[in-house]
């Protein structure tokens, strides 16, 4: 976007929020160990009448994967679990409780299998 634009969610690595508002929203939900805590906060802000904005003039650099010593499989597992927790929290019901775990499990298996295929020929 060329100008500040309202977006559904912002990445936690780039969040700028007033301290009083962050505290009023009870900060990041500690039920999310890692992943989706930023999306959860964005949704709660939106639901309380605040806007999530992408501001192109506010630059930042994020070193993906350098904030954790966890391996790819562990990060994939944690991400899938966090997605499931997010849906259970914000979209409770049969889909989140029954269907989504099956879909996320299948996706995790595919992620692992495809990661294994891609790493065979490159010396890893």
C-alpha positions as CSV (number, residue, x, y, z in Angstrom):
1,X,0.0,0.0,0.0
2,X,1.2,3.5,-0.8
3,X,-0.7,5.2,2.0
4,X,-1.8,4.2,5.5
5,X,-4.4,1.5,5.0
6,X,-6.8,-0.3,7.4
7,X,-5.9,-4.0,7.5
8,X,-7.5,-7.0,9.4
9,X,-4.3,-7.8,11.4
10,X,-0.8,-6.7,11.8
11,X,2.3,-8.8,12.5
12,X,3.6,-8.7,16.1
13,X,7.1,-7.9,14.9
14,X,5.8,-4.6,13.7
15,X,3.1,-3.6,16.2
16,X,3.0,0.0,17.4
17,X,0.3,0.5,20.1
18,X,-0.1,3.0,22.9
19,X,0.8,1.4,26.2
20,X,-2.6,2.4,27.8
21,X,-4.5,0.8,25.0
22,X,-2.3,-2.4,25.1
23,X,-3.0,-2.6,28.8
24,X,-6.7,-1.9,28.4
25,X,-6.8,-4.8,25.9
26,X,-4.9,-7.0,28.4
27,X,-2.0,-7.3,26.0
28,X,-1.1,-10.4,24.2
29,X,-3.1,-13.5,25.3
30,X,-0.6,-15.7,27.1
31,X,-2.7,-18.7,26.0
32,X,-0.8,-18.4,22.7
33,X,2.8,-19.6,23.5
34,X,3.9,-18.3,20.1
35,X,2.2,-17.5,16.8
36,X,-1.3,-15.9,16.4
37,X,-1.0,-13.7,19.5
38,X,-0.7,-10.7,17.2
39,X,-3.7,-11.8,15.1
40,X,-5.7,-12.3,18.3
41,X,-4.8,-8.8,19.6
42,X,-5.6,-7.3,16.2
43,X,-9.1,-8.9,16.2
44,X,-9.8,-7.8,19.7
45,X,-8.7,-4.3,18.8
46,X,-11.0,-4.3,15.8
47,X,-13.9,-5.6,17.8
48,X,-13.5,-2.9,20.3
49,X,-13.7,-0.2,17.7
50,X,-10.0,0.4,17.0
51,X,-8.4,0.2,13.6
52,X,-5.4,-1.9,12.6
53,X,-3.3,0.2,10.1
54,X,-0.5,-0.6,7.8
55,X,1.7,2.4,7.6
56,X,4.2,2.2,4.8
57,X,6.5,5.0,6.2
58,X,7.1,3.0,9.4
59,X,9.8,0.6,8.2
60,X,11.2,-2.4,10.1
61,X,13.3,-5.5,9.5
62,X,12.3,-8.9,10.8
63,X,14.8,-11.7,10.9
64,X,12.4,-14.6,10.3
65,X,13.3,-17.7,12.4
66,X,16.1,-16.0,14.3
67,X,14.2,-15.4,17.5
68,X,14.0,-19.0,18.4
69,X,16.3,-22.0,18.5
70,X,13.3,-24.3,17.7
71,X,13.7,-26.4,14.6
72,X,11.3,-26.2,11.6
73,X,9.2,-29.1,12.8
74,X,8.7,-27.7,16.3
75,X,7.9,-24.2,14.8
76,X,5.4,-25.9,12.4
77,X,3.8,-27.8,15.3
78,X,3.5,-24.6,17.5
79,X,2.1,-22.6,14.6
80,X,-0.6,-25.3,13.9
81,X,-1.5,-25.5,17.6
82,X,-1.8,-21.7,17.8
83,X,-4.1,-21.6,14.8
84,X,-6.3,-24.1,16.3
85,X,-6.4,-22.2,19.7
86,X,-7.2,-19.0,17.8
87,X,-10.2,-20.6,16.1
88,X,-11.4,-22.3,19.3
89,X,-11.3,-18.9,21.0
90,X,-12.9,-16.8,18.3
91,X,-15.0,-19.2,16.3
92,X,-16.0,-21.9,18.8
93,X,-18.2,-24.7,17.6
94,X,-18.1,-28.1,15.8
95,X,-15.8,-26.8,13.0
96,X,-13.1,-25.6,15.4
97,X,-13.5,-28.6,17.8
98,X,-13.7,-31.4,15.3
99,X,-13.0,-30.5,11.7
100,X,-10.2,-28.0,12.1
101,X,-7.9,-30.3,14.1
102,X,-8.1,-32.9,11.3
103,X,-7.4,-30.4,8.6
104,X,-4.5,-28.9,10.6
105,X,-3.1,-32.3,11.3
106,X,-3.2,-33.2,7.6
107,X,-1.6,-29.9,6.8
108,X,1.2,-30.5,9.3
109,X,1.9,-34.0,7.9
110,X,2.1,-32.5,4.4
111,X,4.3,-29.7,5.6
112,X,6.7,-32.2,7.2
113,X,6.7,-34.4,4.1
114,X,7.2,-31.6,1.7
115,X,10.0,-30.1,3.9
116,X,11.7,-33.5,3.8
117,X,11.4,-33.8,0.0
118,X,12.9,-30.3,-0.5
119,X,15.8,-30.9,1.8
120,X,17.1,-34.2,0.2
121,X,18.8,-32.7,-2.8
122,X,20.5,-29.7,-1.2
123,X,22.9,-31.3,1.3
124,X,20.8,-30.8,4.4
